[in-house]
């Protein structure tokens, strides 16, 4: 009995000791571990800057084998976890992977980039390069997954990635997913003509009528972006009046949406309704008065209407807004040029020659700014001898000569207020 009691007590003592030992926290790193870490850190402090410098030199010299060799040393030494300022991990793995790409070793590039995204999972550049490595190896599914991950987790509004992914879905025959991505892309960039065309093709491939889908989408959510998509679909079906009605409706809901009025002007021009095109473009200009290109377009549509006085007004706005760009100067010259052809008499009159000379003046100024689109018109005026010249100046009465300039009096040119000053050679 005594022996049994003693054995039980010894058992309890041993059990208590075991429990106590399990509760004691593990001891810290040993002195040897600390010394080894200090040694490695010391080596890194010396070697990592040198290796990074050498890698950069080899990379810029396009010595890809040496670049790979040095970056291998960088990674083996752990420089990617040494100092993020002097050895950025994202730079190490990106350039390391690119060097393998340049050598045509896409499997090795994939291996390196996978290590990179494991360490920096939110780096978009590394994931894009990894997708490219998959592409070059024909690993389409992995490429798709990488792009999906970028859009789902990192950059949901990246248009370039959406475009790539939509193309991959198309090639893989995944039309429904292609449609989903393209619709999202167009929501972000409603004027992306290539995406709109691809979406229409994808709808047709799935047996769906794109117009009906756009109409349903617009009815469910009548925003400007959806209205533009529906209007474009109407245009593709030669239903111009319905396109105009939709764009006018959304312009009333979103009166500050420049894109809607710009698209509306395009449709009016397509319909040769230049008067309403001018009104729509003026709304665009009112929303962004720095946009001198719009002023030029207003000038052009008013030339189509032969409303040359208004066209000159907007040409002058374009010249001021663009700080006398060649394109704006050319637009003003073209107003005079178009007016000359509209108003000229069979025997080119004195006033016709003044207007032709004004056109020539602005065409010459436009060319001096490097704008060459006016050269044919300018040369026509010169070659057909319709310009006001020294002989015309000689025929002026004494009063006009004394004033030093010539003006027009023909009713067709009543809007011309600019004076043609005497040339120094006359």
Backbone torsions as a table, in degrees:
resi	resn	phi	psi	omega
1	UNK	NA	-43.6	-179.8
2	UNK	-62.0	-41.6	-178.9
3	UNK	-66.7	-38.3	178.5
4	UNK	-64.0	-40.4	-179.9
5	UNK	-65.2	-41.1	-179.8
6	UNK	-64.9	-41.7	179.9
7	UNK	-62.3	-40.1	-179.3
8	UNK	-66.1	-38.4	178.8
9	UNK	-65.8	-42.4	178.0
10	UNK	-61.8	-37.5	178.6
11	UNK	-63.0	-42.4	179.8
12	UNK	-65.0	-40.1	179.1
13	UNK	-62.3	-44.8	-179.2
14	UNK	-64.5	-41.9	179.4
15	UNK	-63.2	-41.8	179.5
16	UNK	-63.1	-41.7	180.0
17	UNK	-62.7	-39.6	-180.0
18	UNK	-64.8	-43.7	-179.2
19	UNK	-63.6	-43.3	179.7
20	UNK	-61.6	-41.4	-178.7
21	UNK	-66.4	-32.4	179.1
22	UNK	-71.8	-27.6	-177.6
23	UNK	-85.5	-16.2	-179.5
24	UNK	-72.3	127.6	179.8
25	UNK	-62.4	150.2	-179.2
26	UNK	-63.4	148.6	-179.4
27	UNK	-70.8	154.2	-180.0
28	UNK	-67.7	-179.1	-179.6
29	UNK	-59.4	146.2	-179.1
30	UNK	-72.7	166.1	178.4
31	UNK	-60.5	-34.9	179.0
32	UNK	-66.4	-40.3	178.7
33	UNK	-62.6	-43.9	-179.2
34	UNK	-64.0	-41.2	-179.6
35	UNK	-65.6	-40.3	179.9
36	UNK	-65.6	-40.6	178.2
37	UNK	-63.4	-42.3	179.2
38	UNK	-62.5	-38.6	179.5
39	UNK	-65.1	-44.8	180.0
40	UNK	-64.1	-42.6	178.4
41	UNK	-61.0	-38.9	179.5
42	UNK	-64.7	-41.7	178.4
43	UNK	-64.8	-43.0	179.9
44	UNK	-61.9	-41.6	-179.0
45	UNK	-58.7	-30.1	-179.8
46	UNK	-90.2	-46.5	-170.5
47	UNK	-81.4	-38.9	-173.0
48	UNK	-60.4	-46.9	178.0
49	UNK	-59.8	-39.4	179.6
50	UNK	-66.0	-43.5	-179.8
51	UNK	-64.6	-42.0	179.3
52	UNK	-63.0	-39.7	178.1
53	UNK	-64.6	-44.6	179.5
54	UNK	-64.2	-41.0	179.9
55	UNK	-61.5	-42.5	179.5
56	UNK	-63.7	-41.8	179.6
57	UNK	-63.5	-46.4	179.8
58	UNK	-64.3	-38.7	-179.2
59	UNK	-62.8	-49.0	-178.3
60	UNK	-68.0	-25.6	176.6
61	UNK	-84.8	-1.3	179.8
62	UNK	61.0	30.7	174.4
63	UNK	-92.2	85.9	-168.7
64	UNK	-70.2	-36.6	-179.7
65	UNK	-63.5	-43.5	178.7
66	UNK	-67.9	-36.0	177.6
67	UNK	-60.1	-46.9	179.4
68	UNK	-61.9	-44.5	-178.1
69	UNK	-60.5	-44.2	-177.7
70	UNK	-69.9	-42.0	179.1
71	UNK	-65.8	-29.4	174.5
72	UNK	-62.3	-43.5	176.2
73	UNK	-62.8	-40.8	179.5
74	UNK	-57.7	-46.3	-178.1
75	UNK	-71.5	-42.9	-179.6
76	UNK	-60.9	-35.4	-179.3
77	UNK	-79.8	-12.1	179.5
78	UNK	82.0	24.3	178.7
79	UNK	-64.1	-22.9	-179.8
80	UNK	-69.7	-11.9	175.7
81	UNK	-121.0	19.0	-176.8
82	UNK	-92.5	-57.9	-176.7
83	UNK	-151.9	109.3	-174.2
84	UNK	-65.6	-18.9	179.8
85	UNK	-80.7	-47.0	-176.2
86	UNK	-89.7	-19.1	178.6
87	UNK	-140.4	71.9	-177.6
88	UNK	-63.7	124.8	-178.5
89	UNK	-58.2	-38.2	-178.7
90	UNK	-63.8	-33.7	178.0
91	UNK	-72.7	-42.9	-178.4
92	UNK	-57.1	-53.7	-173.7
93	UNK	-73.4	-31.3	178.6
94	UNK	-67.1	-51.0	-177.6
95	UNK	-70.7	-31.9	175.1
96	UNK	-61.3	-47.3	179.4
97	UNK	-65.6	-39.8	179.8
98	UNK	-63.9	-39.2	179.5
99	UNK	-59.8	-42.0	175.8
100	UNK	-65.0	-38.3	177.1
101	UNK	-56.6	-48.0	-176.7
102	UNK	-63.5	-23.8	176.7
103	UNK	-87.5	-2.9	-178.9
104	UNK	78.3	13.1	-179.1
105	UNK	-99.6	75.9	-173.2
106	UNK	-73.0	-26.5	176.2
107	UNK	-67.4	-39.0	177.5
108	UNK	-68.9	-37.6	176.2
109	UNK	-61.2	-43.5	177.3
110	UNK	-58.0	-45.6	-178.4
111	UNK	-59.9	-46.2	-178.7
112	UNK	-64.8	-45.4	-176.3
113	UNK	-68.8	-33.0	174.8
114	UNK	-62.4	-40.1	175.4
115	UNK	-63.0	-37.3	-179.9
116	UNK	-65.9	-47.0	-177.9
117	UNK	-72.1	-21.6	174.0
118	UNK	-67.2	-37.0	179.7
119	UNK	-82.8	-35.6	-178.1
120	UNK	-128.9	76.8	-171.5
121	UNK	-65.8	-19.6	-176.3
122	UNK	-99.3	13.7	-179.6
123	UNK	-87.7	112.7	-175.8
124	UNK	-67.5	-39.9	-177.6
125	UNK	-59.0	-42.5	179.6
126	UNK	-65.2	-38.7	-178.6
127	UNK	-70.4	-35.4	176.8
128	UNK	-65.1	-41.7	178.7
129	UNK	-66.7	-36.6	177.8
130	UNK	-64.5	-41.4	177.2
131	UNK	-60.5	-39.0	178.9
132	UNK	-65.4	-40.0	177.7
133	UNK	-61.7	-40.6	176.0
134	UNK	-62.6	-43.1	-178.4
135	UNK	-57.3	-47.0	-176.1
136	UNK	-70.3	-16.2	177.1
137	UNK	-99.1	0.7	-179.0
138	UNK	75.0	18.9	179.8
139	UNK	-90.8	72.7	-172.0
140	UNK	-62.5	-42.0	-177.7
141	UNK	-62.8	-43.5	178.0
142	UNK	-64.6	-36.6	177.9
143	UNK	-62.6	-45.0	178.7
144	UNK	-60.4	-45.5	-179.0
145	UNK	-59.3	-40.1	-179.5
146	UNK	-63.7	-46.0	179.4
147	UNK	-66.1	-38.3	177.2
148	UNK	-61.6	-40.3	179.7
149	UNK	-63.6	-40.3	179.0
150	UNK	-61.6	-46.5	-177.9
151	UNK	-70.3	-37.7	-176.7
152	UNK	-75.4	-34.2	-169.3
153	UNK	-116.5	-25.6	-168.7
154	UNK	-117.8	-47.6	-173.4
155	UNK	-146.2	80.4	-172.4
156	UNK	-67.3	-15.4	-177.7
157	UNK	-109.9	21.4	-178.0
158	UNK	-77.8	103.8	-174.8
159	UNK	-64.0	-38.9	-178.9
160	UNK	-62.6	-42.3	179.3
161	UNK	-67.5	-39.7	177.7
162	UNK	-60.4	-42.3	-179.7
163	UNK	-62.1	-44.7	178.8
164	UNK	-62.5	-44.2	-176.5
165	UNK	-67.1	-40.5	178.4
166	UNK	-61.4	-39.8	178.5
167	UNK	-64.5	-41.3	178.9
168	UNK	-65.6	-41.4	177.2
169	UNK	-60.5	-41.4	-179.8
170	UNK	-61.5	-47.5	-178.9
171	UNK	-64.5	-29.8	-179.6
172	UNK	-86.6	-0.4	179.7
173	UNK	74.9	19.4	-178.8
174	UNK	-97.4	71.8	-170.8
175	UNK	-65.6	-39.6	-178.6
176	UNK	-61.9	-42.0	179.1
177	UNK	-70.4	-35.0	175.8
178	UNK	-61.3	-43.9	179.2
179	UNK	-60.5	-43.7	-178.5
180	UNK	-60.2	-45.4	-178.4
181	UNK	-68.4	-42.4	-178.9
182	UNK	-65.1	-37.9	177.8
183	UNK	-63.3	-40.5	177.7
184	UNK	-66.3	-40.6	179.7
185	UNK	-61.9	-43.9	-178.1
186	UNK	-69.8	-30.8	174.1
187	UNK	-59.9	-37.0	-179.6
188	UNK	-80.5	-39.5	-176.9
189	UNK	-127.9	79.9	-172.0
190	UNK	-67.7	-11.5	179.8
191	UNK	-101.1	11.5	-179.0
192	UNK	-74.9	94.2	-173.9
193	UNK	-62.0	-38.4	-178.8
194	UNK	-64.2	-42.8	-179.7
195	UNK	-66.5	-39.2	179.0
196	UNK	-62.7	-43.4	179.2
197	UNK	-65.0	-41.5	178.8
198	UNK	-64.0	-37.8	-179.6
199	UNK	-65.9	-42.7	178.4
200	UNK	-60.8	-41.6	179.0
201	UNK	-64.7	-40.0	179.4
202	UNK	-65.0	-39.1	176.6
203	UNK	-60.8	-46.1	-179.2
204	UNK	-61.8	-38.4	-179.3
205	UNK	-63.3	-32.3	-179.2
206	UNK	-90.8	4.2	178.5
207	UNK	79.4	15.1	-179.2
208	UNK	-100.9	148.6	176.4
209	UNK	-86.0	112.2	-176.8
210	UNK	-59.9	-33.6	-179.5
211	UNK	-63.3	-42.7	179.1
212	UNK	-63.7	-39.4	179.6
213	UNK	-67.5	-41.4	177.8
214	UNK	-64.3	-39.3	179.9
215	UNK	-64.9	-42.9	178.0
216	UNK	-63.6	-42.7	179.6
217	UNK	-62.8	-40.9	-179.8
218	UNK	-67.8	-43.2	-179.3
219	UNK	-63.4	-35.1	178.3
220	UNK	-73.9	-28.9	-177.0
221	UNK	-151.9	84.2	-173.0
222	UNK	-76.9	63.0	177.9
223	UNK	-87.7	169.5	177.6
224	UNK	-60.4	-43.4	-178.6
225	UNK	-61.9	-44.5	179.3
226	UNK	-68.3	-34.0	177.2
227	UNK	-64.6	-40.8	178.2
228	UNK	-63.2	-43.5	178.4
229	UNK	-60.6	-44.4	-179.4
230	UNK	-65.9	-41.4	178.9
231	UNK	-61.7	-41.7	177.9
232	UNK	-62.3	-38.7	178.2
233	UNK	-65.6	-39.9	175.7
234	UNK	-61.6	-41.8	-179.9
235	UNK	-61.7	-40.5	179.8
236	UNK	-66.1	-20.4	177.3
237	UNK	-102.4	16.5	178.5
238	UNK	57.7	34.8	177.3
239	UNK	-110.5	70.2	-171.1
240	UNK	-65.4	-43.5	-177.1
241	UNK	-61.7	-37.4	178.2
242	UNK	-69.4	-35.3	175.7
243	UNK	-62.3	-42.9	179.0
244	UNK	-63.0	-43.9	-178.6
245	UNK	-60.1	-43.2	-179.5
246	UNK	-65.1	-45.9	-177.8
247	UNK	-66.1	-36.0	176.5
248	UNK	-67.2	-37.8	179.5
249	UNK	-64.1	-46.1	-178.2
250	UNK	-73.6	-25.4	177.1
251	UNK	-67.7	-31.4	176.5
252	UNK	-71.4	-32.4	179.1
253	UNK	-77.9	-32.7	-178.2
254	UNK	-126.8	71.8	-173.8
255	UNK	-67.5	-10.2	179.1
256	UNK	-103.7	11.3	-178.1
257	UNK	-91.3	101.6	-177.4
258	UNK	-61.2	-36.6	-175.9
259	UNK	-63.5	-37.8	-178.7
260	UNK	-63.1	-47.6	-178.2
261	UNK	-67.0	-34.6	177.7
262	UNK	-65.0	-43.6	179.3
263	UNK	-67.1	-36.7	178.3
264	UNK	-63.1	-41.0	178.1
265	UNK	-62.4	-39.2	178.7
266	UNK	-60.5	-42.5	-178.4
267	UNK	-67.7	-40.6	177.3
268	UNK	-61.3	-42.3	179.0
269	UNK	-64.0	-41.3	176.4
270	UNK	-58.1	-33.9	-179.1
271	UNK	-89.7	4.8	-178.4
272	UNK	57.3	30.7	174.5
273	UNK	-100.0	78.1	-172.0
274	UNK	-71.9	-26.3	178.9
275	UNK	-64.9	-49.0	178.1
276	UNK	-71.0	-29.5	175.8
277	UNK	-61.8	-41.3	178.7
278	UNK	-62.9	-42.3	179.8
279	UNK	-62.3	-44.3	179.9
280	UNK	-63.9	-41.5	180.0
281	UNK	-67.3	-33.6	176.6
282	UNK	-64.5	-34.3	174.6
283	UNK	-64.1	-40.8	177.4
284	UNK	-59.7	-46.4	-178.8
285	UNK	-64.4	-38.6	178.9
286	UNK	-63.3	-30.4	178.7
287	UNK	-80.4	-21.1	-179.6
288	UNK	-151.5	85.2	-175.1
289	UNK	-73.1	-5.7	175.6
290	UNK	-84.8	-8.2	-175.2
291	UNK	-84.1	85.9	-177.7
292	UNK	-68.6	-22.0	176.8
293	UNK	-61.7	-36.4	177.7
294	UNK	-66.7	-39.2	176.9
295	UNK	-60.0	-38.8	177.6
296	UNK	-64.6	-40.9	179.6
297	UNK	-65.1	-38.2	177.1
298	UNK	-63.6	-40.9	176.2
299	UNK	-57.8	-45.5	-176.2
300	UNK	-65.8	-44.0	-178.2
301	UNK	-69.1	-29.5	177.1
302	UNK	-74.9	-26.4	170.3
303	UNK	-64.2	-39.7	177.3
304	UNK	-61.0	-32.6	179.2
305	UNK	-84.0	-3.4	-174.0
306	UNK	59.4	27.5	174.8
307	UNK	-94.3	72.8	-169.2
308	UNK	-70.7	-30.0	177.7
309	UNK	-62.7	-44.1	177.7
310	UNK	-69.0	-36.1	178.9
311	UNK	-62.1	-42.3	177.9
312	UNK	-63.7	-39.9	178.8
313	UNK	-56.5	-46.6	-178.2
314	UNK	-75.9	-29.3	174.5
315	UNK	-63.6	-40.9	178.0
316	UNK	-64.5	-37.9	175.9
317	UNK	-61.8	-42.2	-179.8
318	UNK	-64.6	-39.5	179.9
319	UNK	-64.2	-44.3	179.1
320	UNK	-66.4	-44.8	-176.9
321	UNK	-66.5	-29.2	-177.9
322	UNK	-99.0	3.5	-176.6
323	UNK	57.6	49.7	176.3
324	UNK	60.6	51.3	176.1
325	UNK	-69.8	156.7	178.6
326	UNK	-60.0	-38.1	-178.6
327	UNK	-65.4	-42.1	-179.8
328	UNK	-68.7	-41.0	176.6
329	UNK	-62.7	-39.5	177.2
330	UNK	-63.9	-36.6	178.9
331	UNK	-64.0	-39.6	178.2
332	UNK	-67.4	-42.5	176.3
333	UNK	-58.4	-37.5	-177.7
334	UNK	-69.2	-30.2	175.8
335	UNK	-61.1	-49.1	178.4
336	UNK	-62.7	-38.7	-179.1
337	UNK	-64.0	-47.0	179.3
338	UNK	-65.1	-38.9	179.4
339	UNK	-65.3	-39.6	177.9
340	UNK	-57.2	-46.0	-178.6
341	UNK	-70.4	-27.1	178.7
342	UNK	-77.9	-40.1	-170.9
343	UNK	-100.0	-13.2	-172.0
344	UNK	-60.2	148.3	176.6
345	UNK	-92.9	162.2	-179.7
346	UNK	-54.1	-44.4	172.3
347	UNK	-96.7	109.4	-171.6
348	UNK	-51.5	121.1	-173.8
349	UNK	-84.6	171.9	176.1
350	UNK	-56.0	-47.5	-179.4
351	UNK	-67.1	-37.7	176.4
352	UNK	-56.6	-42.0	-177.7
353	UNK	-68.1	-36.0	176.9
354	UNK	-62.3	-46.8	-178.9
355	UNK	-65.5	-39.2	177.4
356	UNK	-62.0	-40.4	179.3
357	UNK	-66.6	-37.2	176.5
358	UNK	-64.0	-41.5	176.9
359	UNK	-61.1	-45.8	-179.6
360	UNK	-59.9	-39.9	179.7
361	UNK	-58.6	-48.5	-177.1
362	UNK	-74.7	-31.9	174.3
363	UNK	-62.6	-40.9	179.8
364	UNK	-65.1	-41.4	178.0
365	UNK	-63.9	-39.8	179.0
366	UNK	-62.7	-43.4	178.9
367	UNK	-63.8	-35.2	-179.9
368	UNK	-66.1	-20.3	176.7
369	UNK	-93.8	6.8	177.3
370	UNK	91.3	6.9	-179.0
371	UNK	-92.1	114.2	-171.2
372	UNK	-101.7	-3.6	-175.7
373	UNK	-69.2	-7.6	-178.7
374	UNK	-99.5	-1.6	-171.0
375	UNK	-60.0	-42.4	-177.9
376	UNK	-63.2	-44.0	180.0
377	UNK	-66.2	-42.1	179.3
378	UNK	-61.0	-45.3	-179.3
379	UNK	-65.9	-34.6	178.5
380	UNK	-61.9	-44.5	-179.9
381	UNK	-60.6	-41.3	-179.2
382	UNK	-71.2	-47.0	-173.8
383	UNK	-70.3	-26.2	-178.6
384	UNK	-93.7	7.6	172.7
385	UNK	51.2	50.7	179.6
386	UNK	-109.8	5.6	-175.0
387	UNK	-83.6	143.1	172.3
388	UNK	-63.2	129.7	-172.8
389	UNK	-134.7	-171.5	-176.9
390	UNK	-58.7	-40.6	-179.0
391	UNK	-64.6	-33.7	178.2
392	UNK	-70.6	-38.6	177.6
393	UNK	-63.0	-38.6	-178.5
394	UNK	-62.0	-30.7	-176.7
395	UNK	-81.5	-8.3	-179.8
396	UNK	-67.6	154.4	176.5
397	UNK	-73.1	165.8	-173.5
398	UNK	-61.3	-35.9	-178.4
399	UNK	-64.3	-43.0	178.5
400	UNK	-66.6	-40.5	178.9
401	UNK	-61.8	-40.3	-179.8
402	UNK	-64.4	-35.2	178.7
403	UNK	-68.2	-27.2	176.7
404	UNK	88.3	10.5	179.1
405	UNK	-153.2	160.9	177.2
406	UNK	-115.5	145.5	177.5
407	UNK	-130.5	165.6	-179.1
408	UNK	-99.0	154.9	-179.6
409	UNK	-129.6	-11.5	-178.4
410	UNK	-63.5	133.3	-178.7
411	UNK	-54.3	-36.0	-179.8
412	UNK	-61.8	-24.2	179.3
413	UNK	-105.9	24.7	-175.0
414	UNK	-60.6	-22.8	-179.0
415	UNK	-80.9	-11.6	-177.7
416	UNK	-79.6	111.0	178.6
417	UNK	-106.2	-10.4	-177.0
418	UNK	-74.1	139.7	179.5
419	UNK	-94.5	143.2	175.3
420	UNK	-98.9	107.2	-175.8
421	UNK	-80.4	150.3	-178.9
422	UNK	-57.7	129.1	175.7
423	UNK	-74.4	146.5	-177.8
424	UNK	-63.5	-19.7	-178.1
425	UNK	-88.8	-4.7	-177.2
426	UNK	-87.8	NA	NA
